[in-house]
């Protein structure tokens, strides 16, 4: 065994410990403690000041900490603020969505779902079902939707990173890829996308939800080819558009919609 290979487990363990220490330091910030000194962090974590100062220096380099205005302490850095803002935005749409989903499910007599973008695709975050309907078609919370789902088509149409959207579309087979690209292009123009799973006869129509910076989520209605035809737009499509628009309006993002979408309202 070479010296380098023998040291790898120790190096990995050291990396894990460093991440844990960094998270402990960042975890010391709270509303009652908006600034933090090396001395306070060292005392709370049981570390010596030299080691703690080294962690602080690394966290500054990573954008996770910044020096306070007077230079005597440290505050959360720009990257933390950016991530926090993003996280709060995602939480805001999840918190605001339920009444819109309830109304949409009641009006259309279909299941209504809110999806957020996960690591590699839309993930279902909220679902409201129409309990007055004896047959309910729904989707599980936490389920990651496939690339050809209505919700994913909408995300790909409006996500800021269009290169990432192209890579996702490239993962589909030849004929499916062309059809997917056409659906995404149409969604970019109309603000709506649909899907029909032939094997189960399940259908869905999706629409974007925007905040000030861009697409924040998607709202979809889910049914069957009988209850939610997708070969032509119907009343449920307009109800979906209205629900998505009203939610976006609460988030300050209604100006992002294409003209063809607002014509439905």
N, C-alpha and C positions, 0 to 999 in steps of 0.2 A: 504493500500500500504506500503510495506517495504521500509526502507531507501535505501537499495541497488537498488531496482527497480526504485525508484524515482530518483536516481542519474544517471541512465543509459543514458537518453537523454543528460544530461549535459556532461557526459563522452564522448559520441559519438561526440557531438559538439566540445568538446575540442580536440579530435583526428583529426577531420576535419581541425580545425584551425591550429593544429600543422603541418599537412601535407602541408597546404597552406603556412605557414610561411617558412617551409623548402624549398618548391619550389621557393618562392620569393628570399630566400638567394642564392640558386643555380643559379637562373636566373640573379643574379648580375654579374656572370662571363661572359666575352666576350673577343674577341681578344685584345681589348685595355686594358683589366683588367684581366690578367691571374692569379693574386693573389688577395686575399681579406683579410682585417683585420676586427676584431670584431667592431672596432670603425666606420669604413666606412659603414659596413652593418647596424649597429644600426642607424647611421645618415640617411641613405637612406630610411630605412624602418620605421623610427619613433619609434624605440624601445629603451628601456634602455639597457645599456651594459650588465648587469647581465643576463637579459632574453636572449639577443642575444648570449652571451657566452654559455648559457645552450643549446641553439639550436646547436651551433657549436660542442659542446662536443658530443651530440647525433649523429650528422651527421658523426663525426669521427668514432664513435663506429660502425656505419652502413656501413662504407667504402665509404661514399659519399664525405668526405673531408679528407685531410691530411695536416699536418703542412708543411710549406715551409722549405727549407733546413736550413735557419737561425733561424727558429722557431718563427719568428715575425708575420707571416701571414699564410694564408691557401690557398691550391690549390685543384682542383678536385681530389677526391680519386680514388683508384683502381677500385672500382665497377663502378663509372661513366665512367672511361676510357674504361673499358671492354664493357659496354653497348653502349658507343659512337662508339667504333670500330665495334661492331656488327651491329649497325644501319647504319654506313657508308658502311659496306660491303653489306647490303641489298640494300642500295640506289645505290651502284656502279653497281650491277647486273641489276637493273631496268634501270639505265641510259645507260648502254652499250648494252642492249638487242635489242632495236628497229631495228637497221639495220639488225641484224641477223633474227629477226622475219619477217621483210619485205621480205628479200631474200628467206626465207623458204616458206612463203605464196605464193610468185611469182613462185618459182620452183615447188612446189607440187600442186599448185592451190587449196590449202586447207587453212583453218583458222589456224593460229599459235598463241599459248598463252603461256605466262610466268606466273608461279605461285610461290608464296612465302609461307612459312609455317606460318600460323596464330596461333590463340590461341589453336585450336584443329584440324586443318587440313589445306590443301592447299587453299590459297585464290588467285583468279585470279588478277594479277597486270597489265598485258599488253595483248592486243589482236591485231593482224593484220589479216585482212580479204583479200581474193583474190577477188578484185572487178571485175575481168574479167569473173568470174563465175556467171551465172545468178541465181544460187541457192547457197546461203551461209549458212553454218552451223557454228554457233559461240557460244560463251559463254560470259556472262556479267562480266565486270570488277567489282571486289568486291565480286563475288559469291564464297562461300566456297564449295569446292568440296567434295563429299562423300568418305567414306573410301574405296569403291571399284572402285574409279576412277583410271585411269592410272597414273595420277600425284601422288595420295596418295600412290599407291603401290610403286612407285619409291622412294618417301620420306621415307617410312617405310623400304625399303631395305637398305638405306644408312644413315639414321639418326644415330647420335652418341648414343642416348638413345634407345637401342634396347628393354629395358623393357617397355618403352612407346609404342613402335611399337607393342609389344606383347599384351599390354592392348587394343590398338586400334583394333587389329585383333580379340581379344576375344569378342568385342562388336557385331560381326557379328553372324548370326545364324549358327547352326551346319554345314550343308553342305556348305554354303557360306563361313564359316570360314576356312574350309579345302581347298577350292578352292583359297581363298584369300591368305592363307599361301603358297600355291604352287606358285601362281603368284609372290608373294614377293620374294620367294627363287629364282625363275627364273630370276627376275629383278636384284637380287644381282649378279647373274652370268653373265648376258648378258648386263645389263645396260639399258634395255628397258622393258616397260610394256604396255599392251593394255587393252582396255575395249570395250564392245559392249552392248549398251542399246537396248535390243530387242524390247521393246515397240515402240521406236521412230526410231530404226535402225541407231542410231548415234554411231559412233565409234571414238576412240581416241587412240593415241600412245604417250607415254611420255618418256622422257629421263632426266637424272640428269644434273644439271649445278653445277660445283664445284668451290669453291675458295680455297685458301691455306689450310684452316682449315677443309674443308669437304663440304657437300652438302649445296648449297646456294639457289637453286631454281630448278624448273623443266621447261622444254620446251615441249610443246605437239603440235601435229597436230590433227585437228578435222575434221571429214567428215562423210560419211555414209558407210554402208557395201559395196556399189558399188564403191564409190570414194576412200575409204580407207579400203580395206579388212584387217582384223586382224587375220584371221585363218592361214595366212602365211605372212612372211615378203616380202615387195616389195620395189620399188624405194623410196617411201616416207619415209620408215624406215631409209634408208641410208642417205637421205637428212636431216632428223631430227638428226641423230647421228652426222653428220658433223657440223650442226648448233650449237648443244649443245657443242661439243668438241671445236669449235673455240671460243665460248663465254667463256668457262672454261679456255681456253688458255690465253685469255685476263686477266682473274682473277687470273691466276697462279695456277689453280687447275687441270690441265689436267692429272696429274700423279695419280689421284684417280680412274680413269676408270678401270674396269676389262678388262682382255685380250680379252674376247669375243667381247666386245664393240669396242675396237680399231681395231679389225680385219675387222669391217664393213667399216672403213674409206678408 
